[in-house]
């Protein structure tokens, strides 16, 4: 019983530490860099990888409501994790970037090479 | 398109300067890496990074005091400018100011410092020794480029969204002129005789030459590269030689630096920074030198270094030969490179 209690206490400590860590990361700023040569995006949506639970349009966070090329966009309301990113350009073309890793990195880049599979 | 005439002008010009470019590189260069939150210190004799200095968030614009002893680094996401000692790399002081994008020191005297506060539509003025604010000037939307005339009397700020070059007098900061320029003006550079200021327009794909007495537009320089869509030509950084003969304009996604005759306002040549270089370590050709943002000359102006935001490196251009002679990997998304004056 004593051993079990010790184990329980240890597990609680680990859980608390984990929660603290997640909570610290939850306050982190995340960013998307538009490193394409000439593409502006009017829609930037993130969903946990493998789902279609797209969040709000993050492009609206920008002053002119678009993510211009060469610009960086602040992403809000995210927790660390793997995401799919749906990008909608000014012509209405939609492109998906899969498995964008925001676990350790706090930003990702959109390059021209990311826009190969678009509809 | 590069005309045959322009190419012919460029060749003798290159040859004329070529005989002088024999000195080995020396000194230190500093690259601000906006994604890494670091400054890379490059030993030019070794052509490699010898130190990586952690900074606050999103280092972009930088300026050096005239003796090279202090490096000022704008930290946009940390809302401050750090003043770093370039010997010890200790932070000697900080200027707390919102969203500093770029800052320029008035010379001579290393004071005051003019700061573009991008999201606040302000230029703020600071004493870098006391780190006290001396004044603030309202600007158009998204102030970015900042230049102080060689005599220190006229300050030029470019506003990205308002498409203006705005001029202020020293020391009153009185707004003396606003000049409309093509879209998204990002940078301003005075000729060394102080008679003109060159303003790059990233979306307009042009450089506007403005007379600093009349504030009239003297010329608009256009760029064209054969086989490249015009939208890829996005001028940002401008570096002008001290004799006011040549200007080097970084063209962003065009992966080139344009060489422009300053007296004639004519493009002479284009130096490709985006090119394949054989890397012995990985035994393959690597494409480097992508999206040059800004550039700086070595003190003797025999070499020009470009900060390449997409390929995470710095290209070293031999000014006489007008070609890239080396590439130095730095941190992620280098935005600006400065070279110590000594």
Interface residues (C-beta under 8 A of the other chain):
Chain A: X29 X33 X35 X37 X38 X63 X64 X69 X70 X107 X111
Chain B: X35 X77 X119 X141 X142 X161 X202 X229 X231 X232 X234 X252 X253 X291 X309 X310 X333
